[in-house]
Amino acid sequence: MRPVFLLVFLFLLINQEAIMAKTQDDKLKTRAELTRYEETSRYEDVTGFINELQKRTGKLRVETFGKTVEGRDLPLMIFSDPPVSNPREARRTGKPVIFIQANIHAGEVEGKEAMLNLSRRLTVGDLKTLLKNLIILVAPIYNADGNERFSLNNRSAQNGPVGGVGTRENAKGMDLNRDYMKLESQEANALIGLFNRWDPHLTVDLHTTNGSYHGYHLTYAPTLNPNADSRLVAFERNRMLPAISRALLRKYKFRTYFYGNFATKERINREVDTFEMQRAGREAQPPDKPETRIWRTFDHRPRFGNNYCGLRNRLTILSEAYSYLDFKSRIAVTEAFVEEILNYSSMHSTEIAALINRVDADAIRGKASQHGVSFEIKPLAKPAGILVGEVEKVKNPRSGKMMTAMLEDKFKSMPMPDYGLFAATKTIAMPGAYIFRAESGTKTVIAKLLAHGINVEELTEPANIEVESFRIEDVRKAARAFQGHAEVKLKGKYQQEKMSFPSGSILVRTTQPSAALIFYLLEAESDDGFVNWNFLDDYLEKGKSFPIFRITGDPNVASRLK
């Protein structure tokens, strides 16, 4: 072969190898990376990425944890070293299980992209050592149907991606982050099934803001419901989250703080759901009266994922990337936030596992406690220096619509009350058990208790039992429907009486790890339980007794698990 031909041959061979290497690398790049952050991943991009990643590592197992309304499989990535394939194997390791969920609102897409990036780093990159101390579960595209409803008109005011995003709701128009208690969507039932099987020690839920112009790159929240075990709340609020916030500032210069929006003291106790108003795009700026300006968190009710997980006796963190930060930076700060959560969890893995074991053991022993049925928002002991930011309008080159962009260095710290806590305004004692008759009107209640993973028993013999019955004095229904429901509130009083229950009646003991969740679902005056969501409407009439009764202490009855 002549020298010139040899050189040409070698040149083509080297270039072919380089092209093949680049093609292989591109298969492990996200759609966001490949489009220079102008677009976000479709469902097929996500599943293709997962399939390719699985070919490159033995540390990843993949399962489907359910299907969407339109029949799409919901992928769950399971990372561990050595690998595990099921919850039983995971429990045998003694490692904490960390679950990260993205894309519950499919217009809030940086969590999805960030978790694909992180998955690559956990298996073929720089974060592999985390798998020695943790088992990490990732559901990158929870609202898969909403993700495919792409439009340039969805969340058009946020700062990219300019190629459009999916919808907040699922295929049936349901907000999956309001469905944790009522469990009416196919996706929510699949997710709670995942919780029941894998029982993660910590759940991280990734979102994007849609509210005030503040100066943070990302905000976060722990469980906000006071009925959650105080030890879990204190661990997250006082130790874990501040440490992570400091690490993000030190390593990346990312400014983070507890989630909130600007409001006024005058409006703090209105019955209007301030959080829902902000999600609808109203009250996006600080109010006009700086002397009454406050920083206000959102909601205590367990219809929201972070509050629901707390009532299951588990740690949980809500992440909210700032929607006016550019898309690439939102991915970066979300990825860094989750990375620091994992770093902290790895360094404190033994402590986290021991904490969960202690709170579960106390719940199973039936440790006596008072739990709230009504709540109010409260400020922290001292005002906080909240970062107030500035924005500008920029045109989306694809849609022509105006987006809102953060002015990175235009912010100032302003002292104001931080309404970041909730306190119970009325409490009652946790009963030893609840009991009710199994009949047509309670079938839905029984089915949903089981769906939540709660142990439900049925009497095998008739029983006469001393109970507390709730006499209804007032029934109030909301004038405006929410998620297809006219929410209900009861008022009344408890009284002691002896009652007869036939064989087959339903008994729910509160000596379970999920005692706080059981209380919230079954109490007559609960603001987010079965009463609220109309599952017991046939029984609710002034002067009548509520159909679910409380038993003080440990019931001495013949029963079996249902």
N, C-alpha and C positions, 0 to 999 in steps of 0.2 A: 504494500500500500504506500502510495506516494506521501511525503510529509504533509503536503497541503490538505490532502484528503483525510489524513489521520487527525490533523488539527480540527478540521470541520467536524469529523466524527466525534471527537472528544468534546468539542463545544456543544454539540447537540445532545450528547449523553448527559453532560453535566446539567444543561438547561432542563432536560427532561426530568432528571432527578429532583431539581429544584422546584419544577412545576408540580411534580407529584407530592413533594413535601409540603408545598404551599396548599395544595388541594386537601391534603390530610389535615393540616392545621385549620383550614377554613371550616372543616366539618365540626371542629370544636370551638367555633366562634358563634356568637349569638347574632341574631338578625340585627340587633341594635349596633353591634360592633361592625358588621359587614356593611351597614348603610350609613356609617359615620353618625350614628345616633339620630337619624331622621325617622326611623321606623322601629316598631316593637314587634316581638315575636308572635306569630300565629300559632295555633295549636300544633300544626304539623312541624313547625320549626322546633317547638319544645320537645315533642316526642322524638323527633329525629336526633336532636342533641343528646337526649338521654340514652337513646340506643347506641349512638356513637361512643359516648362516654363509657358505657358498660363494656364495650369491646376493649377498652384501654386499661381496665383495672379489675382486680379481683376483690376490691373493697366495697363494691356497690352491688346491692340487690335491688330489684324493682318489683313492686306489686301494684295492683289496681285496687284502690280502696272503695270504689263505687263507680256509678255512671251518672252522667248528667241527664237532664230532661230529654235532650236530643240524642242521647245514646253514646256520648263520648266517654271513654274510659278516663278516670281520674288517676293519674300516676302518682305514686309515692316512692321516692328514692330513699333507700336505707343504707347509711354509711357506717361502717364499723371496721375495726382492725383488732382481732380477727373478725371476718365478716359474720353477720347473723342474718337469718332469713325470716324469723318469726318472733313474736313477743316472748314466747317461753324461753328461747335462746337468749334474748336480750336480758330478761330478768336474771338468768343464771350468771351473767357477767357481773352483776352488782353495779354497773355503770349507770349514771343518770341518762335518761332518754330525753333529748331535746328535739322538739317538733317545731319546724318553721313553715309557716303557711303564707303564701303570696297570692295576690290576684283575686281575693274575695270580691273586690270591686274592680271589674275588668277595665275601667278607665284609669286606674291607679297602677301603672304597669312597671314601675322601676323595681318593685320587689321581685317580680318574675324574672327580670333580666339579672338583677343582683344575685339571685339564688342560683341561676345557671352559672354565672361567673364563679360563685363560691363553691359550687359542686365540682367544677373543674379543678379548683385549687385544693379541695379536700382529697382528691384522688390522684391527680397527676401533677400537683403543684406544691406550693409551700406550706399548706396547712395540714398535711397528712398526719403530723404528730398529734393533732387534736383527737384523732380517732382511737388513740391509746386509752383515753380517759372518758370518752363520750360515745354514745350512740346517737347519731344525728339523722332525723327524718326530715325530708323536704317535700312538700306538696307545692310545686311551683306555679300551678295554673288551676286553682280551685274552681273559680267561676269560668269554666272552659267555654260554655255556650255564650256567655256575655262577651268573652274575649273575641269571638268570631264576628260579632256585630260591629265591625269597624266602621267608623265614620269620621270625617274631618270636623263634624259638628259636635262630637262628644268631648266634653271638658275642653272646649276650644280656648278658654281663657288661660289655661295653665301653659307653662313655658315648655312646649314640646311634649312628645315627639311630633314633628310637623306632619308626619304621615298619617296621623289619626290613632285613635284607641278604641277599645270596646266600650260596653255599657256597664253602668253600675249594677244593674239588676241581672238576674238570670233569664232564661228563655221564657219564663212565665211572669216576668216583671216583678219578681220578689227580691228584696234586699236580703242577702244571705247573712249580713251582719245584724239583722234584727230577728233572726229565726232560731237562735240557740235554745230558747225555752219552749216555743210552741212546736218546733220541728215539723213544719209543713212542706218544706222543699225536699226534693230527692237528694240534693247535694248536702243539706244540713244533716239529714239522717245518715248519710254515708260518713260525714265527718265525725259525728258523735259515735258512730260505730268504730271508727279508727281510735278515738279516745278510749272507748271501752276495752278495746283489744290491746293497744300499745301502752296506754296509761302514761303519757309523757310527764316527766317531772316538771318541765318548763315548756310552755307554748309561746312562740313569738309570732305575732300577727302583723303583716306588713301593709301599710296604707300610705296615702298621700293626702295632705291637707287640702282644704277648700275654704279658707276663711281669712283671718286677719293678716295684715301686712306686718309681720314681726321680723326680727333679725336673726332667727335661728335657721340652721340648715336642716335640722330634724328635731322633732319633739317626740316625747314618749309618755307612756302611762303604765303603772302597775294596775292591779285590781283596785277598783274604787268602791266596791260595796263593803260597808262595815261589818257585814255578817261573815265575811271571809276570816279565816284564822289570823289573828293579829300578828303572830310570829312570821307568817308568810309576807304580810304587808310590810312589816318593819324591815325584814331582810332585804326586800327589793327597794323600798323607798329610801331607807336610811343608809344602806351599804352598797348594794349591787349597782343600782342605776347611777348614783353619784360617782362611783369608781369608774364606771364605763364612760360617763360624760367627761371626766378628767382625762381619761386615756385618749378619747377622740380629739379633744382640744390639743393635747400635747403632741400626739403623733401626726394629726392631719389638719389641725387648725379648724376643725368642724365645731361650730357652736351648737350646743344641744341643751334642752331643758324639758321640764315636765310640760306635757301637752296643755294647750289652752287657746282661748280666743279673747279678744278685748270685748268688754261689756261695761255696763254701768251698774252701780249699786241699786239705782232706782228700779232696774229691770231684773235683778237677780232672782227674785222669788215669784216672778210671774209664772202662770201655769203653762205658757207657751213653751214648747220644747226648743230652747235656744240652739241646741246642737243641730236639730233638724233644719232650723232656719238657716244656719250657717252652711250646712250641706247643700241647701237650695240656692246658695250664692248670695244671700242677703247678709247684711251686717259684716261685710268683708273688711271694713276699715275701722280703726279706732273711733269710738264715739266722740261727739263734739265737745263734751264737758270733761276736760282733763282732770278737774278736781275730784270727779267721781269715777274715774276710769279704774277698772279692775282687770285682772287676768283670771279667766274662769275656765276650769276644766269642763268636761262634757256631762257624763251621766253615770249614775250608780247602778242602773238596772242590768240584770244578767242577760237580757236579750242581746247585749254586746258581748263579743267573744272574750275580751279580757276580764270582764266581771263574771261571766259564766265559769271560766276555768278556775277562778278563785274560789267559787262555791263548791267546786269539786276537790278542794284541798290541794290545789296545785299552783305553782308559780306561773306567772304569765306577764308578758310585756307587749304592749301596743306600740308600734313604730309608725310615725307620721312624717315622711319626707316633705319638705316645703315645696309646694306645687309651683312656686314662682322662681325657684332655682332651676337652671337649665337641666334638660333631661339627662345628659351625661353625668352631671354632678349629683343629681338625685340618685342615680344608680350607685355612684361612688360612695355617697354618704350612707346609703342603706346597706351596702355591702360591708362597709367599715363598721357600722353599728352592730350588725349581726356577728361579724368577726370578733369584735370585742366582747359581745355576749358569750360567745363560745370560749374565748380565752379565759374570761372570768369563771365560767362554769367548769372549765377544765381544771383551773387552779383550785377551785373550791368543790370539786366533784364529791368528795367524801362528806363534806359538810352539807351539801344540798341533799344528798340521799338520806343522811341522818335526820335532817329537818323534816323531810316529807314523811319518814317513818314515824317520827314523834307525833306529828299532828294527826296522822292516820290512827295511831294507837290510842290517842286521847279521844278521838271521835268514836272509835269502836267501843271504848269503855263507857261511852255515854256521859262524858264529863258535863255536868250541869252548867248551863249558860243561858243568858238572855239574848234574844235575837230581835232585830228590828223588823217592823212591818211598814213604817213610814220614816222618811229621811229628809234632811235638809243639807244644803251645801254650806260649808264653813270655810273661813279663811285660815291660812297658816298663822302661827303666833306672831310673826313679824312680816312687814311688807317685803317684797322681793324686788330686785332690780331687773325689770323685764326689758328685753331688747325690742325697741320699736323700730321697724324697718321702713325702707322706701322702695318704690317700684317705678318702672316706666312701661310704656306700651310699645310693643314691637309687632311687626306684621308677620303672620305665618305665610311663607312664600308659596305654599301649596293651596291654602284655602283663601288667602287674602284677608282673613279675619285677624283682629288684634289680640295678641297674647299679652299676658302680664309677666314682666321680668324683674327679678330681684336686682336691686343695685347693691352689689356685694359688700361694699365698704360704707354704705350709707345707712347707719343705724346708730341709735343712742340708747343708753340704759336709763329707764325711768322707774323710780320707786313707786310701787302700787300694791294694794292688797292682792294676795294670791289665793283665790278661792279654789283650792286644789283638793279639798277633803270633803267627805260626807259624814254626817253623824245621824244616828237614829233619834227620831223624835217620839217614837213609841216602841216599846219592846215588850215581848212576852217570853215566857220560859220555853225552851225546847222540850217538847213532850218525849216520852219514852217511845211512843209509836202513834201512828194514825190508823184508823179503821173505818171502813165503809162497806156498804153492801154492793155485791157484784150484780149489776142490773144494766139495762140498756143504756141508761143515762150516764153510766160511769165506764162504759167500755173504752171510750177514747182515753180517759184518764189512765186506765190500767195499761193500755198499749203504749202510751207515751212514757210512763214510769219505766217500763221495761226497755224502751228505746234509749232512755237516758242511762241505762246500765245499773239501775237501782234494784236491789233485792226486794222482791215482792212475794208475800206468802198468802196462802188461802187457808181459812179455817177448815179443819177436817171434822170438827164437831161443833154443834151450836154452843154459844157462850153468852152468859150474862156478865156484863162488864160495866164498871164504874167509868164514865167518860166525861169529858168536857164538851158540851155542845154549844155551838155558836148560834144565838138567836138573831136573825137579820132584822135590823131596824131601818136600814135605808139601802137602796140599790141605785147607783148612779152610772149611767152609760154615757160615753163620750158622744158629742154631737157630730163629730167628724170622724170618718173611718180612717184607720191606719193599718196598712198592710192587709186590707180586706176585713178588718175587725173593728167593731165598736167596743172599745176597751171599757171594762167594768170595774167599779170600786164599790166595796161593801162597807157598811158600818153596822155595829151590833155589839153584843156582850156575850161572854161565856158564862155558862151555868153548869153545875154538876148534876148528873142524873145517871141512873142505872138503866142500861138498855140491853135488849136481846139482839144477838146477831146470828143469823142462820149459818149452817155449814156452807162453805164456799165464799164467805165474806172475805174481803181483802184486808190484810194487815201489812203495814209498812213500818218496820222498826227504824228508829233513827240512830241505832248503834252501827253505823256504816260510815266509811270515809266521806261519803257524799251527804252527810246529815244536813249541812247548811242548804244544799240544793233541794233536798226533800222538803225542808221547812218552807223554802221559797215557793216551791211548786204547789204545795197542798194547803198552806194557811189561807183562811178565809179573807183576811185583810191584806194579803200580799199584793204588791203593786206590779208584779210581773209573772204571776203564776197562772194556774189553770182557770181561776176565776176571771182574771184580767182578759184572757184570750177567748172567752165565750164558750169554753168547753163544759161549763156547768150551768149554762143559762136556764135550762129547764127547771132547775131547783131554786132559782133565786127570786124570792118573793118576800116582801116585807111581812114580818110576823112568823115566818117559817124558820125551821132549823136548817143550817148548812149541812149538806149530806156527808161531809167528812168530819169525823170525830177524833178528838185527842185523848190519848191514854197517858196518864202520869205514871212514870216508873216502867218496870219491865212487865209486859202482859203475860199472865200465866194461862196460856191457851194452847190447845192442840192445833198445830198448823204444819204446813209443808211449803217448800219453795214452789212458786208457780213456774 
